[in-house]
Amino acid sequence: MKSKTSNTSSVTTIFYDGWCRLCSGVVGVLMKTKSGRRFTYVPIQQIDDYIDDSLATPNAIDGNEIVVYVNQKLVKGADAVLLILNNMGGVYKLLSKVLNILPSRWLNGLYSYMANNRYRWFGKRTSCEIG
């Protein structure tokens, strides 16, 4: 099986939904970890200010998923989560490897289910507190 993640010591920016309480909460926790401090965190609402217009085509980013910008490429959704976990190291890297065993269709389905229900389950902020 082909790996869905790669060694990405050059991961620079994680774009997350700044309105989402779950997303902002996870980013807050990541920022407090030693390995999480290697990333830059930007609300996805500001993505146009940070990346080349040629990457941000209308269909490339829908705002409903996490996006990692690495090596001039965008990695989105479940693949982005796996990439982040892999780069966190330790138990997170192990979790990434375990999740990587699952079929992509399952991971993407689970990610989509959570993404589509995140406001209902965790709420929506009126402003972004991180970024």
C-alpha positions as CSV (number, residue, x, y, z in Angstrom):
1,M,0.0,0.0,0.0
2,K,1.3,3.4,-0.9
3,S,1.8,5.7,2.0
4,K,-0.5,8.7,2.2
5,T,2.1,10.7,4.2
6,S,5.7,11.5,3.6
7,N,8.5,13.0,5.6
8,T,7.7,16.6,5.7
9,S,10.2,18.4,7.9
10,S,9.5,21.4,5.7
11,V,5.8,21.7,6.7
12,T,5.4,25.4,7.2
13,T,1.7,26.4,7.5
14,I,-1.5,24.8,8.8
15,F,-4.6,26.5,7.7
16,Y,-7.6,25.8,9.9
17,D,-11.1,27.0,10.3
18,G,-10.8,30.0,12.6
19,W,-14.5,30.0,13.3
20,C,-14.7,26.4,14.5
21,R,-14.3,25.8,18.2
22,L,-13.0,22.3,17.7
23,C,-10.4,23.4,15.1
24,S,-9.2,26.4,17.2
25,G,-9.1,24.2,20.3
26,V,-6.9,21.6,18.6
27,V,-4.6,24.4,17.2
28,G,-4.3,25.8,20.7
29,V,-3.2,22.5,22.1
30,L,-0.8,21.9,19.2
31,M,0.8,25.3,19.7
32,K,1.6,24.4,23.3
33,T,3.5,21.2,22.4
34,K,7.2,21.3,21.5
35,S,6.7,19.6,18.1
36,G,3.6,21.6,17.4
37,R,5.6,24.9,17.6
38,R,7.4,24.1,14.4
39,F,4.3,24.9,12.4
40,T,2.7,28.2,11.5
41,Y,-1.0,28.4,12.1
42,V,-3.3,30.6,10.1
43,P,-7.1,30.7,9.9
44,I,-8.2,29.4,6.6
45,Q,-10.2,32.6,6.2
46,Q,-6.9,34.3,5.6
47,I,-5.4,31.8,3.1
48,D,-5.5,34.2,0.2
49,D,-3.0,36.4,2.0
50,Y,-0.5,33.6,2.3
51,I,-0.4,31.4,-0.8
52,D,0.2,31.8,-4.5
53,D,-3.1,32.4,-6.4
54,S,-2.2,29.6,-8.8
55,L,-2.6,27.1,-5.9
56,A,-5.8,28.6,-4.6
57,T,-8.1,27.9,-7.6
58,P,-11.8,28.1,-6.8
59,N,-12.1,24.3,-6.4
60,A,-8.8,23.8,-4.5
61,I,-10.0,25.1,-1.2
62,D,-13.6,25.0,0.1
63,G,-13.0,26.2,3.6
64,N,-14.5,23.1,5.1
65,E,-11.3,21.3,5.6
66,I,-7.9,21.7,7.1
67,V,-5.1,22.6,4.6
68,V,-1.4,22.1,5.0
69,Y,0.9,24.1,2.8
70,V,4.1,22.3,2.2
71,N,6.7,22.4,-0.6
72,Q,4.6,24.7,-2.6
73,K,1.7,22.2,-2.5
74,L,-1.6,22.0,-0.7
75,V,-2.6,18.9,1.3
76,K,-6.2,18.8,2.5
77,G,-8.6,17.0,4.7
78,A,-7.7,13.6,6.1
79,D,-4.3,13.6,4.3
80,A,-3.5,16.9,6.0
81,V,-4.3,15.4,9.4
82,L,-2.1,12.4,8.7
83,L,0.7,14.7,7.6
84,I,0.4,16.8,10.8
85,L,0.3,13.7,13.1
86,N,3.3,12.2,11.2
87,N,5.3,15.4,11.8
88,M,4.4,15.7,15.4
89,G,6.5,12.6,16.2
90,G,6.3,10.2,19.1
91,V,2.8,8.7,19.7
92,Y,1.3,11.0,17.1
93,K,3.5,9.6,14.4
94,L,2.5,6.1,15.6
95,L,-1.2,7.1,15.3
96,S,-0.5,8.4,11.8
97,K,1.0,5.0,10.8
98,V,-2.0,3.1,12.3
99,L,-4.5,5.3,10.6
100,N,-2.5,5.0,7.3
101,I,-3.4,1.3,7.3
102,L,-7.1,2.2,6.9
103,P,-8.5,2.6,3.4
104,S,-8.4,6.3,2.2
105,R,-12.1,6.1,1.6
106,W,-12.8,5.4,5.2
107,L,-10.5,8.1,6.5
108,N,-11.9,10.6,4.1
109,G,-15.5,9.6,5.0
110,L,-14.7,10.0,8.8
111,Y,-13.0,13.3,8.2
112,S,-16.0,14.6,6.1
113,Y,-18.5,13.4,8.7
114,M,-16.6,15.3,11.4
115,A,-16.0,18.4,9.2
116,N,-19.7,18.6,8.3
117,N,-20.9,18.3,11.9
118,R,-18.2,20.3,13.8
119,Y,-20.3,23.5,14.3
120,R,-23.3,21.5,15.5
121,W,-21.2,19.4,18.0
122,F,-18.6,22.0,19.1
123,G,-20.1,25.4,18.2
124,K,-18.9,28.3,16.1
125,R,-17.0,31.3,17.3
126,T,-18.0,34.8,16.5
127,S,-14.3,35.8,15.9
128,C,-11.0,33.9,15.6
129,E,-9.0,33.9,18.9
130,I,-5.9,32.3,17.4
131,G,-3.9,33.3,14.4
